[in-house]
Amino acid sequence: MLNIYIPCIARTVSDLLISPRVPIVYFPPMTYFATGLFAFALNAHLLTLAMPQAQDPPPQIEMASRPERVFKTDDAGPEGTESWAFDLVLTGNGDHAPEVTEIVEELLSNGRVLAKRTVSAAGIEGTATRAPTPAPGHTRWAGRFRYSTPLSWHIDQVRLAVRLESGRVQATFDVSSYEQTADLVFPFVGPGVVTSGGVSNGGHRHPSGQFAVDAIGLTEMYAPQTGVEDLNEFYAGWGRAIVAPGDGTVVWAQRGVPDQARPNANERASFTLTDGTVAFTGNSIVIDHGGGEYSVLMHMMSGSLLVGVGDRVHQGQPVGRLGSSGDSFGPHIHYQLQDAPVPLQGSALPVRFRNMPALLVRGVWFDAQSAEDVGPNSAGRKESAQVETLARPAIDSGSHRTRRDAPRVSSFGQSS
């Protein structure tokens, strides 16, 4: 356009100057310069309008699962199913969280698709959950996904194709059973009941604690408490010895957190330390068993920890007392196996204790034998033996209530 338009202007001016049929008109030199400059600017503007406008590149989206390692476990009951759950996290580099409009889910076994479904925008809205805080300059969206399938399907992968307003992303996540290597026993001896189990039983959801167990102690007659008042000292497990589940080294410890003043009255101020740290886990320790397996024992009684970082512990050795410190609604022990040396980090690992039932779901009553009575890798059950290193209070009874946040999930065959 520029190369054509300017010569036309020049020719018109030339005709005016030399044509015998028109009067000769004198144009000062600045007139030629101004005419050419105007033509150049006009054509440059038209050329700019004709060119496609540059657009901001679509945001880069990363897909990840929380926990990073996804494990499945057998479900309780006669249905012959297994379950697993994770959060899908989308991280973008834009100013707004990724807008998800559709998700296609595929369940695979040895590369073969056994089940497939499409979740619309309305369904996706029901799966949305709180996303972890992103790095500066990034945004996140998170959705909760839970699956329950027949054991005979042998599902080993989940493929998710996510349609966004800005495009489409896809990722495949491995799903497997976990083979525990550490020899573990339950962290207290005697009667008790599971008050909250893992995610497949409507229990814990945190990525590091999806297979965690909460348990309270019971009396020898399996009573949860001996007094009618709602006091810590009337709870059957209050002050009971907490023992190391297995051999290992203490790699993390937190002490100095007061117990909740009363059961069922969770006061955040009681576990907010002077430096501002919120000690959710209360008085707690992490034991490294080797092989990437770490036991986390939480909510122990204030002033009861007997070990510290660097101490070597042995299975059955007392490490503290059952209490109600931190984010607790009553005297109980919270136990979880994970693959990281700090509480509430890493991926949850399914756990089995050789002195307990294989499936520890809410409502399971038990009488945990000591490590010495059960013997190494023995499935036999003998008379209950008490750990006597820590004296139990004269009154030690109680019950425990746990909070349960009802998850909104997407699942094949079952919802929490």
Secondary structure by P-SEA (a helix, b strand, c coil): caaaaaaaaaaaaaaaccccccccccccaaaaaaaaaaaaaaaaaaaaaaccccccccbbbbbbccccbbbbbbbcccccccbbbbbbbbbbcccccccccbbbbbbbccccccbbbbbcaaaaaaaccccccccccccbbbbbbbbbbbccccccbbbbbbbcccbbbbbbbbbbbbbbccccccccccccccccccccccccccccccbbbbbbbbccccccccccccccccccccccccccccccccccccccccccccccccccccccccccccccccccbbbbccccbbbbbcccccccccccccccccccccccccccccccccbbbbbbbbccccccccbbbbbbbccccccccccccccccccccccccccccccccccccccccccccbbbbbbbcccccccccccc
